[in-house]
Amino acid sequence: MSQTSFSIEDGKALLQNAFAPWVLAQNLTPETLGKAQATFTLPANEDLALRGGPGAGLICGQAIAAAADTATVIALAGANGRFRNCTTVDLSVNYLRPLPMGDTKITVDIESNGRKLATCRLTIQSHSSQKPAALATATFMYLED
């Protein structure tokens, strides 16, 4: 596997070219991409909020899980220097506290990036808080070498 440079602009282009329109509507934005870590911003978006009940206005769990899954794909492309076709094998999200509406920071730590599998650990938190709202682990299988 040859290593090339995969920039923030490449990450944005991959989002536009590879993901479903409803995923793009989240406006997930890569901030940093590296061999071992990547960071993203999930901007405030009322379409991601719960609509009623005691959680009204909080970012819903489904949006958090989708953003985590998407961020991992882009983070792995950054680590590999190119997009490698991959699929989610496992995504586990532990919700620790409510995530209020506002910009959300997602940090992807790449724990293992092998020939066929990659495993990442994610921290999801409000930009205005030092405490994580959710922790996730994601395992992806590469579908090509």
C-alpha positions as CSV (number, residue, x, y, z in Angstrom):
1,M,0.0,0.0,0.0
2,S,1.6,3.3,-1.1
3,Q,1.3,6.2,1.3
4,T,0.1,9.5,-0.2
5,S,-1.1,12.7,1.3
6,F,-4.8,12.9,2.2
7,S,-5.8,16.4,3.1
8,I,-8.8,18.0,4.8
9,E,-10.0,19.0,1.3
10,D,-9.7,15.3,0.3
11,G,-11.8,14.4,3.3
12,K,-14.5,16.9,2.4
13,A,-14.5,15.6,-1.2
14,L,-14.8,12.0,0.0
15,L,-17.8,13.0,2.1
16,Q,-19.5,14.6,-0.9
17,N,-18.8,11.7,-3.2
18,A,-19.3,8.6,-1.1
19,F,-22.0,9.3,1.5
20,A,-25.8,9.4,1.3
21,P,-27.5,12.8,1.2
22,W,-28.9,12.4,4.7
23,V,-25.4,11.8,6.1
24,L,-24.2,14.9,4.2
25,A,-27.0,16.9,5.8
26,Q,-25.2,16.5,9.1
27,N,-22.4,18.8,7.8
28,L,-19.7,16.8,9.5
29,T,-16.4,18.7,9.0
30,P,-12.9,17.2,9.3
31,E,-10.6,19.5,11.3
32,T,-7.4,17.4,11.5
33,L,-6.3,14.2,9.9
34,G,-3.3,12.2,11.0
35,K,-1.8,8.7,11.2
36,A,-3.1,8.1,14.7
37,Q,-5.8,10.7,15.3
38,A,-8.4,12.8,13.6
39,T,-10.8,15.4,14.8
40,F,-14.1,16.6,13.4
41,T,-16.8,19.1,14.1
42,L,-20.5,18.2,13.9
43,P,-22.0,21.7,13.7
44,A,-25.2,22.7,15.6
45,N,-28.1,21.5,13.5
46,E,-31.7,21.5,14.7
47,D,-32.5,18.6,12.3
48,L,-30.4,16.4,14.6
49,A,-32.4,17.3,17.7
50,L,-35.0,15.2,19.5
51,R,-38.4,16.8,18.9
52,G,-40.4,16.1,22.0
53,G,-40.5,14.7,25.5
54,P,-38.0,15.5,28.2
55,G,-35.1,15.3,25.8
56,A,-36.4,17.9,23.3
57,G,-33.6,19.9,21.9
58,L,-30.8,17.4,22.7
59,I,-28.8,15.8,19.8
60,C,-30.4,12.4,19.2
61,G,-28.4,9.2,19.6
62,Q,-29.0,8.1,16.0
63,A,-27.2,11.3,14.8
64,I,-24.3,10.7,17.2
65,A,-23.9,7.1,16.0
66,A,-24.1,8.1,12.3
67,A,-21.5,10.9,12.8
68,A,-19.2,8.5,14.6
69,D,-19.4,5.9,11.8
70,T,-18.8,8.6,9.1
71,A,-15.9,10.3,11.0
72,T,-14.2,6.9,11.3
73,V,-14.2,6.3,7.5
74,I,-12.7,9.7,6.9
75,A,-10.1,9.3,9.8
76,L,-9.0,6.0,8.3
77,A,-8.6,7.5,4.8
78,G,-6.4,10.2,6.4
79,A,-4.3,7.6,8.3
80,N,-3.9,5.5,5.1
81,G,-3.2,8.5,2.9
82,R,-6.1,7.5,0.6
83,F,-9.6,6.1,0.8
84,R,-9.7,2.3,1.1
85,N,-13.1,0.8,0.4
86,C,-14.3,-0.5,3.8
87,T,-17.4,-1.5,5.7
88,T,-18.4,-1.3,9.3
89,V,-18.0,-4.5,11.2
90,D,-19.0,-3.2,14.6
91,L,-20.0,0.1,16.1
92,S,-20.6,0.4,19.8
93,V,-21.7,3.7,21.4
94,N,-21.9,4.3,25.1
95,Y,-24.0,7.4,25.9
96,L,-22.7,9.0,29.1
97,R,-24.7,12.2,29.3
98,P,-27.1,14.2,27.2
99,L,-25.5,16.1,24.3
100,P,-26.9,19.6,24.2
101,M,-27.5,21.4,20.9
102,G,-24.4,23.2,19.7
103,D,-21.2,22.3,17.9
104,T,-19.9,18.9,18.8
105,K,-16.3,17.7,18.7
106,I,-15.5,14.1,17.6
107,T,-12.0,12.8,18.2
108,V,-11.1,9.5,16.5
109,D,-8.1,7.6,17.9
110,I,-6.9,4.9,15.6
111,E,-5.9,2.0,17.8
112,S,-5.2,-0.6,15.1
113,N,-4.9,-0.2,11.4
114,G,-4.0,-3.5,9.8
115,R,-4.2,-5.0,6.4
116,K,-7.8,-6.2,6.7
117,L,-9.2,-4.6,9.9
118,A,-9.0,-1.3,11.6
119,T,-10.2,-0.4,15.1
120,C,-10.8,3.1,16.5
121,R,-11.9,4.7,19.7
122,L,-14.0,7.8,19.6
123,T,-14.8,10.6,22.0
124,I,-17.9,12.7,21.3
125,Q,-18.3,15.9,23.3
126,S,-19.8,19.4,23.2
127,H,-17.2,22.0,22.1
128,S,-18.1,23.8,25.3
129,S,-17.4,20.9,27.6
130,Q,-14.4,18.9,28.6
131,K,-16.6,15.9,29.6
132,P,-17.5,13.3,26.9
133,A,-21.1,12.9,26.1
134,A,-20.4,9.5,24.4
135,L,-17.6,7.1,23.8
136,A,-17.6,4.7,20.9
137,T,-15.5,1.9,19.4
138,A,-15.6,1.1,15.7
139,T,-14.2,-1.8,13.8
140,F,-14.0,-1.6,10.0
141,M,-13.0,-4.3,7.5
142,Y,-11.1,-3.2,4.4
143,L,-12.7,-4.6,1.2
144,E,-9.5,-4.2,-0.9
145,D,-5.8,-4.2,-0.2
